[in-house]
Amino acid sequence: MPTPFPSRQAAQTSWSGAATTKPTTHNSEWRCTRCDKLLGVCRDGRMHLRFARGHEYLVGFPVQATCRGCGTLNNATAPAR
């Protein structure tokens, strides 16, 4: 059965054609290098990972994860600055 929402393919753009920007925060997103799916969020020097059915983890670096969307192996060696 097809999903009702298309998978994330491209960044959303505003009507003026300029790419939308994210608000500046101390939390940086970790996204898949191939499909741009959100893998985790860096918070206070640790990576916050959230999975289905309420499973959540706070892990230290380096972090390695397989994207659930496309199967690409992703690595994060240190928090983004």
Secondary structure, 3 states (H helix, E strand, C coil): CCCCCCCCCCCCECCCCCECCCCCCCCEEEECCCCCCEEEEEECCEEEEECHHHCEEEECCCEEEECCCCCCEEEECCCCC
